[in-house]
C-alpha cells in the first residue's frame, strides 16, 4: 500500500492515458462498424464481410481493454482513499469518480457482450446507447464536472472533444485493417469510392468536433496568452495543438490520396496506409498529453506562480554548456548525510537517513545540485548531437557511420550513473528502494528504453538482424519514450522553476515522437517518401540535442 501511495500520482496519469486510448478505440471502432462497415458490406462483397468481422473484433477487444483499465483505476484510487483517510472500500466506491468508473465499466461490458454475441450484427441502437453512456460517464470525470460557472457548456465541450477524438483517431485502426483486407481482395477501386471516402467524411466530422470543442475549452480553461505559456496546463495545451497540426497534415495527405484513388482506382495506396498508421501513433501520444492535463489545474485557476514571458526568454537565451561537473560530495544530499553520520557517531547511535525515497518530502538542493543536473543534460545533448550527425552521415552514404546506435548504450550508462546522484552506485540509497521515488522510477524506465532501441537498432544497422519487425523497435520505442516524457515530472519545490524545466521537456517529447514516426515512415514507405523521412528523424535528434545543450535550471 505504501508503495502505491508513493507512485500514485505518476501511475494515475499513465493509466489514465491508457484508458483514453482504450475508450477512443472502443467508441471509434463501434462507430466504424455502425456507420461504415455494416452499411457498405454488401457493396464490398466477400471482403466486406471480413471488414465487418475485423472492425467488430477491434471494437470488442478495445472494450475489454477499457474495462481492464477502468477496473485498475477504480481499484487504485479506492485503495489510495482507504489508505489515506478513514474510509471503507464501500464508502470509497460511493465517490463520484468511482460511480463514473462503474458506469463506464457497465457500458463497456454491454458493448463487448453485444459485439461478441451477435457476431457483428448487434442492433445499432443498443451499441450507440452503450457508447453514449460511456461517453457521458467519462465526461463527468473531467475538469468540467468541477466547475461552478459555465458547467453545462464545458461538459458539452468535453463530451464533444472525446467524441471527435473517437471518430477520428479511434476509428483509424479499423480503417487500416479494412485497407489490408481490400488489398488482399484486389479491390482498390472499392477503397477509393466507398471505404476511403466514407471514412474521410467521418474524420472531417471528428476534426470539426475537436476544433469547436478545443477552442471553447481553451477560452474557458486557459483564458489568456499568459495562461498559455506561463502555466503547466497551457504548456500541455501547446503540445496538443502542435501534435494536432501534424495530424491535420497527415489527414490532409490521406484525403488527397483518397481523392486520387476515387479518380483513378489504379493509383498507389501505400502512402494512405502508412500515413494512417502514423496518425494512430501520434493520436495516441495526444491522448497521453490529455491525461497529463487532468493532473494539473486549468490555467485560468492558477493566477499565482505563473512564469512571465521575460523569464522564459531569459532562461532560453543560449549560453555555453556546462561541461565540468561539481564533485559528488558537494551536493546537498551527500553533504547532509555526512553531517548526520558525523552527529550519529558522536552520540553513538545509528545514523538518520538524509532522504527516504517515496516519503513525500523533496530532497534538498543547492547550487551544486543545479550544476550537476545541467552537466547531465548538456552531456546528454552532446551524445544526441553526435548520434544525429552520424545518422545524417549514414543517410548520406557514409557506411562507417552505421554504428551510431552504440552511442545510445553509452548515453544509457551515463544516465544510469548520474541521473540520480543519491542512488547507487554514487549514492547510499539502494537501487530497488529508490524506485519508490517517482522521478527515479521514470529515469530508470528511460534508461531501459534507451538501451532497448539502441541495441536493437545497432543490430539492424549492421545487418545482424534482417527482420522487418526488429527494425520497427527503434521507431516504436522512440515514439513511446516521447509519449511517456509527456507524463514526466520533476521533484522541485519551486513551482515556477519546475515549469521552466518542463518548458524544455515538452518540445523534447514532441521531437522524440516526430523522430520515431519519421523513422517508421522511412522503413515502410516507398520512394521518394522514405528518403525524405530518412532525413527528417536525424534532424529531430539534432534539434533535441540543441535543446539539451541549452538546458538550464537557474
N, C-alpha and C positions, 0 to 999 in steps of 0.2 A: 504493500500500500504506500509506504513512504517513497519508494522509487517512482510509483505512478504519480504521486503528488509533485515530485521533483520535475518530472518530464511532461507534466500535463499540458502546459502552455504550447510547447512545440508539437507534441503528438496530436493535440486537438486541431491545430492548423493543417498538418499533413493529412489527418483523417478527414477533415472537412473538405480538403481539396479532392481526395479520392471519392468522397460522397457526391460532390458536384459532378465529377466525371461520370460516375455511375448513373446519377439521376438524369443528366443530359442525354446519355446514350440510351437509357431506357425510354425516356419520353420521345426523343428524336427517332429512335428505331420504330416505336409504336406508330408515330405519325407517318413514317415512311411506309409501313405496312398498310395503314388505313388509307392514306392519301395517294400513294403511288403504286406500290407493289400489287395490291389486290385489284385496284381498278384497271390496271394496264396488263394484268397477267394474260388475259385472253389474246391480246394483240401481240404478245411476245411468244406465243406458242409454248412448246415444251420448256424452253429456257425461262419463260415467265413463271412457271410453277416452281422452278428452282430458286428464282429470285424471291418469291414469297416465302419459301421454306428457309432460305438463308437469313432474310431480314427478320423473320419471326424468331429464329434461333438467337440472333444477336439481341433482339429485344428481350427474350426470355432470360438469357444469361446476364444481361445488364440489370434486369430487375432483381435477379438473385444477388448480384454484386451489391446493388443498392441496399437490399435487406441486410447483408452482412455488414456493410459499412455503418448503417444506421444502428444496428444492434450493438456493434462495438462502441459507437459514440454514446449510445444510451447507457451501456454498462460502465464506460469510463467516467462519464460525467456524474452518474449516480454514485459510483464508488467514491469520487472526489468529494461530493456533497456529504456523504455519510462519514467520510474520514476527516472532514474539517469542521463540520458543525454537528450539533446533536440532532440528527435526523435518522429515521429508519429508512430502509430501502423503499418501503411502501410510501412513505411521505415524499421521498425523492422522486418517485415515479409520478407524483401529483404535480410536479413543477411544469411550467408552461413548455419548456424545451422537451421534456420527457413526453408530454402529451402529443406534441407536434411530431416527435420521432416515431411514436407508436402509430399515429395516423398514417404517416408516410410508409411505415413497415406494412401496415394492413393494405394500403393502396397498392404497394409494390407486389405484395403477395397475391392480391386479386389479379393483378396484371400478369404475373408469372403463371398462375394456375390457368387463367383463361387462355393464354397463348399456348401453353403446353397441352391442355386438354383438347383444344379444338383443332390442333394442327394447322394453325394459321387462319382458321375460319371463325374465330370468336366474333360475336356481334360488335360492330363498330361503336355503338352507344356505350356498351359496357367498358370497352377499352378506353374510350375518351373520358368516361366518368372517373375511372381509376386514375387516369392521367391528371385530370383537373384536381382531384382530391389530393394527390401527391404534391402538385404544384402549389395549391393553396396552403397546405401544411408547411411546405418548405419556405414559403413567403413569410410565414408567421415567426420564423427564426431569424429574420434579417434585421438590420438596423431600423427599418421602417416600423416594426412592431413596437419598438420602444419610444417612438417619437410621440410627443404631446401635441404638436402642431402639424397640420397637413398630413396626418397619419394615413387617411384613406387614399390620397393621391400617391403617396410614396409606396404604400402597399401595392397599389395597382402598377406603379412603375417597376417595382421589384419583380412582381409576377410576370410582367411583360418582358423584362430583361431575361429572366430564366427561360421563358417560353421561346424567345428569339434565339437564345444560345442552343436550346434543344433542337429547334427546327434546322438550324444551320449546321453547327458543329456536331451535335449528337446524331444527326442523320447521315453524316458523311461515311462512317464505316459501312452502312448498308449500301450506299451508293458505290463505294469501291468494290464491295462484294458483287453487286449487280453488274458492274463493268466486267469483272472477271468472268462471270457466268456467260454474259453475252459474247465475250470474246471467244470463249470455248465453242459457242454455237455459231460463230462467224456471222453475227447479226449486228454489225456496227451501224448499219442504217437504222435499226431499231433504237440504238443508243442515242443517235443524233435527233431523231424525230420524236421519240417517246420519253425514254428514261432521262436523258440529259436535259431536255427542255423542261420537263416537269420538275426535276429537282432544282434546276436553275431558278425557276419561279418560286419554289418553296424557299430556297436560300435567300432570294431577294426579299421575300416577306420577313424572314428571320433577321436580315440585316436592317430592315426598316424598324422592326421592333426594338432591336438593340440600340439603334441611333436615337429613336424617340425617347426610350426609357433612360438611356445613358445621359443624354442632355438634361433630362428632367432631374435625375438623381445628382448630377454634378452641380446644378444650380442650387439644390436644397441641401446637399451634404458638404460641398466644398465652398460655394458661396462667393469666392473671390480668387484673384490671381495669387494673392499672398497665401491663401489656404492651399492652393495647388502645388506651389513649390516649397512652402515652408512647414509642411506637416507630413508625417509618415503616411497618412491616408492619401493626401494629394500626390505624393511621390508614387504610390502604388497605382493610383488612377492614371498617372502619366505612363506607367509601364503598360497598363491595359490598353491605353489609347495607341501606343506605339505598336504593340503586337496586333491590335485590331486593324491598323493601317496595313500591316504586312498581309494579314488575312484578306483584306479587301483587294490588295494587289493580286494575290493568288486566285481569289474568286473571280476577279475580272479576267484573268488569263484563262480560267476554265470556261467562263461564259463565252469568250471569243472562240475557244476551241469547240464548244458545243454548236455555235453558230456556223463554224466552218463544216462541221460534220453534218449539220442539217442541210447545207447546200451541196456538200459532196460527201456521201457516205464512205468513200474510199480514203478520205483524209486521215492522217495518222492520229492515233488517240493515246499514245503512250504518255504524252505530257499531261493530258487530262487526268489520268490515273495517278501519276506521280505528284502533281500539284495537290490533288485531293488527299493523298497520304500526308503531305506536309501540312495541309490545313488541319488535319486531325491532331498532329503533334503540337503545333503552335496553339491550336484552340485549347488543348488540354493544359498547356502552360498558362494560358489566360485564366483557366479555372483555378489554378493554384494561386495566381495573383488575387483572384476574387476571394479565395479562402483567407489570404493574408489580410485583406481589407476588413474581414469580420472580426479580426483580433485587435483592431485599433479603433478609437472613437472617430466619428466623422470630423473632418477638418473644421467645420463650422462650429463645433463644440469645443475646440481646442484654441482658445484665444490667447493663452499664455504659452510660453516656451516655444513659440514659433521661431523659425530661422529666417532672418531677413535676407533680402537679395544681396546687399553688400557683403554679408557674412559668407554667402555662397561663393560670390566672386573672389573674395579674399582667399577662401580655402582652396579653390580650384585654380588659382593663379599658379602656373608651373614654377617649380623650384627644382634645384638639383637633388636627385635622390640620395637617400641616406644609405651608404654602403659600408659603414663601420658600425658594429653592434656594441652596445654597452655590456659590461660584464654581468653575468647572471646574478652574482651576489649583491649587485646594486639595485636590483628590482625590489619593489616594495614588499612583496610576499616573502622572499627568502630573507630579506633584512629583518622583517618582523618575526619570522620563525627563529632566526638566530638569536634574537633578543629574548624570546620566550624560552628557548632552550637554555640560554645562559641563566635566566632567572630561576628556572626549574632546578638547574644544577646547584645553584647557591642554596636553595631551600630543600634539596634532596627529595624532590618529588618528580613524578612523571611530567614531561613537558606537555603543554597545551598545544593543540594544532592551530596554526595561524589561520587556516581556512579549511572548511569542510565542504566538499562538493555537494551540491544539492541542498545545503542547509537554508537556502533562501536569502543569504547575505552575499553581497558583491565583494570580490577580492579587492584589497587596497591597490591603488595605483599611484605612481609618481612619474616624474618626467622621464626617468629611465624606462619605465614600462611603455610610455608612449614611443620613445625612441626604438625600443625593442620591436614593437608592433610595426612601426614604419619600416624598419630594416627588413622585417619578414616580407612585407608587401612589396617592397622595392626589389628585393632579390627574386621574389616570385615573378615580378614583372620582367626581369632580365631573362629568366628561364623561358617565359612565354614569348618574349621578343625573339629569342633565338629559335624557338620552335616555329613561330610564324614565318620568319625569314627563311629558314631551311625548308619549310614546306613550300614556300613560294619558289625557291630554287629547284626543288624537286619537280614541281609543276612545270617549271621552265625547261626541264630535261636533264638536270644535274643528278646523275644516278647515285653518287655517293651520299647525297643529302637524304636518301631514303631512310636513313637510320635516325631521323629526328625524333620518332616516338620514344626513344630511350631517354630523352631529356625529361619526359614525364615521370619516369621512375626516379630520377634524381630530384625532381621537384617534390614528389611524394615523400621521399626520405627527408628532405629539408623541412617540409611542413610537419612531418611526424615528430621531428626532434624539437622544433622551435615554436610551433603554433601555440602551445600551452606550456609555458616555462615552469608552471607549478607541478606538472605531471611528469612521471617517469618517462625518459631517463634523466632529465635535467633536474626535476623537482622531486619532492618527497612523497607526493600523492601517487598511489598505485594506479596502474593503467585501468583496471576494471572498476575500482572505486570511483575514479574520475569521471566515468561515463554517466554518473548521476547528474553531472552538470550539463545543461542543455548545450551550451556553447562548445564544450569539449566534445560532446557526442557528435555534433554537427561537423566539427573539424575532422574527427576520425572518419566519419562517413565520406567526406570529400576526399580524404587521403585514399580510401579504398577505391572510390570511383576513379581517381587519377591513375592508380596502379592498374585497374582493370582495363581502361581504354588505352592506356599507354602500352601495356603488354600485348593486348590483342592487336593493336594497330601495327606494332613493330613486326609481329609475326606475319601479318598480312602484307606489309610493305616489302619484306624480304622474300616473300614467296613461300614461306614455310607453311602457311595456311592459304589454300586457294578457295576455300568455301565462301560463297557469297554471304552466308549468314554470319561468318566470322568478321567479314568486312563491315557489316552493319553494326557491330558492337560499338565501335568508336562514335559514330554519329548519334546512336541512341543514348549512350551513357553521357555524352557531352550535352545533349538536349535535356536529359533527365537531371543532370547536375545543375544546369541553368535554372530549371523549374524549381528544384529544391533550394537554390540560392535565394529565390524569392521569399522563402519561408525563414531564411537565416536571420538570427537576431544577435545583438551584442549586449553583454552584461556590463553596461556602463550606467552609472547613477545619473549623470548629467543628460537630460532628455535631448537638449539641443545638440550636444556632441554626438550622441547616438544617432540622431537624424542626419547630421553631416556625414557620418561614416556610411550610413545606409544610402545616401545620395550617390555614393560611389558604387556601392554593391548593386544597385538597381540596373544601371547600364551594363555592368559586368554580366548580370544574369541574362539580359536581353541579347547581348552579343554572343554569349555561350549558346543560347537557344538557336540563334540565327546560324552560328557556325555549325552546330550539329545537323540542322536540317539542310544546310547548303551542301555539306558532305554527303548527306543522304541522296540529294538530287544528283550529285556528281556520280554516284555509284549506280543510280537507277534510271537516269535519263539517257537519251541518245544525243548525238551531236546536233547542233552546237551547244545545246543547253548544258550538257555535262561539263564541257570545257569552261563555260562561264562560271558555273557553280564551283568548279575546281579552283578558281581564283578568288572566289568570294570568301570561303571559310578561312583560308590563311590570313586574309586581310582582317577578318574579325579577331583573330588571335593577336595580330599586331596592335589593333585598337585596344584590346583588353590589356595588353602589356603597357600601352601608353597610360591607361587609367591607373594601373597599379604603380607605375613608376612615379606618378604624380600624387599618390595616396598620402594623405596627412591626417593626423589626429589632433593637431594643435596649430 
